[in-house]
Amino acid sequence: GVMPLVAALAKVYQERYPAATVEMGKGLGTKARLQALAQGKIDIALASHGLVAGELARQGMAVHEIAKVGVVFGVNASVPTANLTDRQICDLYAGTITNWRELGGPDLAIAPRTRPDSEVDAEVVRGKIACLKDLKMPEGVKVMPRSGDMAKELATSVGAIGMTTTTVVEQSRGQIRLLSLNGIIPSAENVERKIYTLTRDSFLVTKAPPPPAVSRFVDFVRSSTGTAVIVANGAVPVK
């Protein structure tokens, strides 16, 4: 979930410093990433939750929070609906509402998508929307194993809705639209002021102190240029 934002930062970093090489890995869970960092197999572990900074410090690691990102319900561009309530979200995931026409939209079948319950986006929405907390998703709700799968599905499937992030929406170039929730827009200002409360954190975890090359990248992320990249990708910088 942190990867799209860091990938955007890495792209600009490499453009500014052509001699630098940033390789983006994949396929490891948070625990495995931290183990790989401790073993020196990778230089930076990306993370979004479940970190105990003091414990990691005792293991010779440092946590750098770089941004807060809104977790949103994104829809395919074919869906003109702009806002849903908690109850409407729960009803469409429960299968009680099956057509966008019932929500003020066009005569179009709703294609609900979700992430595995162990993933951060799903944890956030289930934790913040009471009627979703214990909802057992029916068979008609398709599970997207990876955040990239969700992004692709929302961008290409007519009538689709699913939980994603403001960064993914921003990077979709109009293929995915975000919904406001209970009339609250997941804008950067509302995320920063905690008016919109569905959010996830973005962390870089490094050795302590980080090696020079890693330190230069972290410094770039916290620079005015890095801040501009974070904002341009739908996230709120954290200093």
N, C-alpha and C positions, 0 to 999 in steps of 0.2 A: 503493500500500500504506500510506502514511502518512496518506492523506486521511481515513479513518474516525475516527482519533484526533483529528486537528486539527479536523475538523468538529464533534466533540463539544465540544472546547475553545472553538471559535468560538461555538457555540450558547450556552454558559453566559456567555461574555464579553459577548455582545450582550444577554443577559438582565440582566446586572449594569450594563452601560453602554449604555442604549437609544439614545443619540445616536451610538454607533459603528456603522459599517457594515463588515461583512466579506464580501467576495465570493469564493466558492470557484471557481476555474477548473478546467478539465479538458482532456485531449487532448494535452498536451505531455510528451515524454520528459524525462529528467533534464537532458540537454545543452541542450535547447530551453528548459527552465525557467530554467536558469542564464543563458542568453543573454538571455532576456526580462527577467530581473532586472537584468543589467548594462546593458541598454538602457532601463531605467526603465519598462518596460511592466507589470511586476508589482512588488509590494512584498516578497513572501516566496516563495521557491522551496522546495518540499518535496522531501526527498531521503532515501534510505535506504542508499546505498552509493556507492562509487566517488568519494568526495570527497577532495581533497588540500587541507587547510585552508590550508597555506602558500601554495599556488598561488592559491587564491581570495582570500586576503588581499592578494596582490600586485595582484589585479584590483579591489581595493576592496570585497571582500565579507567577511562574517563568518559562521562556522558555529556554530549553537547546537544541541547535542545535547539533546533533551528527554526521550527515553524509549528503553527497550529493550522489544521486543515478542516474545513467543514465536511461532515459526512452528510450526504444528501440523497434524496430519491431522484434519480435521473430518469428521463424518459426519452424515447426515440423522437427525433425531430417531427415525426408524423403526428405526434400528440400535442395539441395546442393548449391543453390544460395547464394552468399556471400555479395552482395552489390546491393542496389537499389537507384535510384535518387528520388528526390521529385516528379517528374512528373510520374514516374512509380508507386510510392505509390498511388498517386491520381487516376491514371488510373485503377489500380486493385481494389481500393475501389469503384470507380464509375461503375465498371463492364465492362469497355472498354477492359481490359485485363483479361482473364478468365483462362488461362492455363500457368503453369510455363515454358512451352516450349517457349512462347513468350518473356520470360525474360532470355533466355539462359539456362534454366533448363530442366528437363525431361518432357515427355508428361504426365502431372499430373494436374488435376483440382485444381485451387486455391480456398481455403476455407477461405475467409476473416472473421476476427473476430474483434469486437471493444468493447470498454467500453462505458457506458452511458456518454453523453456529460458533465454531471455535475461532473464526476470523474477526478482526477488529471491527470492520464496518457492521457486521451482523451483531456483534456484542454491543456496539454503541446504540444502534436503533432499538434493539430489544431492551436495553437498559433504560432508555429514555422514553420509550413509548409503552405505557403500561399494558395496553391490550395486546401488544406483540410479545410481551415477556415470555409467556408460556404457550403461545400459539403454535400448534403443530401444523406445519405447512402441508397442505394437501399435495397429491401427486402432480397436480397441474402446475405447481410452482417449480421451475427448473433451477437447479443448484449450479452456480458457476464456481468451480474449484479455485480459480485464481482471479485476482483483480483484473488482469489483462483480458481474461475471458469475459468478465462482466462488461468491460469497456467495449469490446468488440460486439458483444450481443446487443447492448443498448444502441450502438451506432448503426447496426445493420438490420435489426428486427423490428418490423412495423408493429406499433402498439406496445412495445416493451417498456417495462418499468423495473428498476432495481436500485439497490443501495450502492453508492459509489462516493467519490469525493469531488469537491469543487475543482481540484487540480485536473482530474480526468475530464470533467466537463469542459474546462477551459481549453484543454489540449485537443478536444474533439473537433474543433473548428466548426461548431454549429450542428454537428451530427447528433449530439446529446444535449438536451435541455434540462436544467434543474428546476425543481419545484420548491416553492415556499411551503412552509409547514405551519398550519394554524395561522396563516397570514404573516408569518415572520420570514423574511428573505434571508437566506444564508450568505449575506454579504460579508466582506472582510470586516467592516465596521461592527456589524452585529456579532460576528464571531469574537472579535477583540473585546467588545463590551460585555460578552457573555449573555447577550440577549438571545442569540441562536446558540443552543447548548449541545447540539449534536456535533461533536468535534473529536478529532484524534490528534495526537502529538506526533511530531517527526523528530527523531533523534539520530545523531551520528555517534557511534561508540568507537573509541580509539584506544590505543595503548596510552598510558600516562607516564611521562609526557609523550605526545605523538611524535613519530619520526619527522624530520624536516619537511619531506615532500607532503606528508599528510597534514602537517601543521599549516602549510601554505594553502592547501585546499580549504581547510576549516576557516582560515582567516579570510579567504575569498568569499566563502558563503556568508560570513558576517560583515563583509564590506558593503559599501553603498551599491556596487554593481550586483553582488549576490542578493542583496535585499530587493533590488529592482526585479531580478529574475523570479524570486519567490512570489512577489506581488503579482507579476505578470502571469504566473501559473496558478492563480486563484487561492493562494495561501497567505497566512499572516505571519510575518517574521517575528521571531523571538530572539531577543538579544541576551 
